[in-house]
């Protein structure tokens, strides 16, 4: 996992950790966690075939095949031809919205497009944060959809735009991430991706930065982070990311620090320099 996460992370300084750089290619995201049950991940990618032509209704084709319900189908090759706006529309399309494998592929491609700052702005104006949060609620049992959702949020909240971070927080991304962490405590990959998403959303000394951090603390993510770090204490990269997230959220707030300690945090997790990330970002 450390080798995979190293492709999306950057070095952390001794001050407030910066947001992570965007994920850079569709091959860099972690694969499906081994512990994820079949019902949580949907069909395998081999089952996701080329899409039906737009002028031929999916229900019509399904009916001809003897199925009463639509069988949505997408392929990475076809999705690669879509713009960010088209991907968002596809995600919201009722034909695909309930189909986890299709949503996972759409999110993965959207995440790739959102490595570009202008595309992030375009997606933000198009309500991407609201869409992603809705997907996280609708597919709360799908580990892979939640991982890809966090990946999109990471990219939307990377860079210098604090407005996009505010929009993610206002859309309910923080409680959605916390809920995902609680439902899937057994998935170290989802936990670590959630840590990165929390960092990118809450990062900043802008006028609303303190409020974003306070909101995260208020909904109980300090306890969630500590529980994940304790459960997966043998995963060094997760412990490092968790420690970085705790330090970012706690800052110099003595009350927040005490909440982390009360939740079971090891004091060294809260010390700057105790668990600094050694990973380097990789672009391209």
C-alpha positions, -999 to +999 in steps of 0.1 A: +000+000+000+029+024+008+042+021-028+007+028-042+000+058-019+035+072-027+022+081-062-003+106-048+014+121-019+040+148-013+065+155+015+050+171+046+069+200+062+071+207+099+043+232+097+007+226+086+007+199+060-001+211+025-028+195+004-017+164-016-011+168-053-038+154-076-039+117-085-023+115-120-035+085-140-062+059-140-035+032-132-024+048-100-054+043-078-053+014-054-070-018-065-100-033-048-092-042-011-090-079-006-113-077+024-141-060+005-171-085+002-185-091-033-218-074-024-199-042-015-179-040-047-205-049-074-196-068-105-160-073-117-146-050-143-148-078-168-186-075-165-185-038-175-188-039-213-190-014-241-220+009-237-252+007-257-255+032-284-273+064-272-301+060-298-309+025-286-325+025-251-309+003-225-343-009-214-352-018-250-321-039-254-326-056-221-362-064-229-350-079-262-327-101-242-354-112-218-345-089-189-371-067-173-345-043-158-318-022-176-283-036-176-261-004-178-227-010-193-197+013-197-160+008-207-130+029-198-123+035-235-157+051-240-155+071-208-121+085-219-139+103-247-162+122-223-157+156-209-160+163-171-195+177-176-205+146-195-191+124-169-211+142-142-242+139-162-236+102-167-231+098-129-265+115-123-283+095-151-308+072-133-298+044-158-263+043-144-266+059-109-276+027-091-250+006-110-218+006-088-194-007-115-204+020-139-202+047-112-168+035-102-155+038-138-170+073-142-155+085-109-121+071-119-121+090-152-134+121-135-106+119-110-081+118-138-096+148-155-096+167-122-058+167-121-062+199-142-071+229-121-093+245-147-113+213-149-116+213-111-131+248-113-155+237-141-166+206-120-170+227-089-193+251-107-212+222-121-220+209-086-195+180-086-192+181-048-230+176-043-229+148-068-200+130-052-216+133-017-249+119-030-230+090-046-213+083-013-246+081+004-263+060-024-233+035-026-224+035+011-218-002+010-194-002-020-158+002-008-145+008-044-170+035-051-162+052-019-124+050-026-130+066-060-153+092-045-125+102-020-101+103-049-122+128-068-126+149-036-088+149-032-083+163-066-111+189-064-096+202-031-060+201-043-043+233-054-048+269-042-086+272-043-100+275-008-134+282-024-135+246-037-127+233-002-155+254+012-179+240-014-169+204-005-175+211+032-208+228+025-219+198+003-215+175+033-183+158+022-169+157+058-197+136+073-199+115+041-162+106+046-167+100+083-196+077+075-175+057+050-147+053+075-171+040+102-189+016+078-156+001+065-132+002+093-117-030+080-105-014+047-070+002+052-071+016+017-104+034+022-092+047+056-060+060+042-078+076+012-102+092+036-074+107+056-060+123+025-095+136+015-099+151+050-066+168+048-073+184+014-107+196+025-096+210+059-062+224+049-057+261+049-053+292+071-079+311+050-109+327+066-129+295+067-100+271+073-106+270+110-143+264+105-136+234+082-113+219+108-138+226+136-166+209+116-145+178+112-137+177+149-173+183+157-186+153+138-161+130+155-135+122+129-107+124+155-121+092+171-126+077+136-090+084+127-076+070+160-097+038+157-084+033+121-048+039+132-052+015+161-068-012+140-043-010+112-012-001+134+009-025+113+003-004+081+030+023+084+017+045+056-017+046+072-003+055+106+017+083+090-013+097+071-035+094+102-009+112+123-006+140+097-044+143+096-047+145+134-020+172+136-037+192+108-071+191+125-058+197+161-033+224+153-029+245+184-064+239+197-059+225+232-096+213+233-092+194+201-059+179+212-076+167+244-104+151+223-079+132+203-061+120+234-094+111+250-102+090+219-070+070+225-045+089+203-009+082+211+007+115+222+035+111+197+010+110+168+002+147+177+038+158+177+052+175+147+081+155+134+068+123+150+053+107+119+062+129+089+055+114+055+086+103+037+068+098+004+075+120-026+048+131-051+050+117-087+035+137-115+029+128-151 
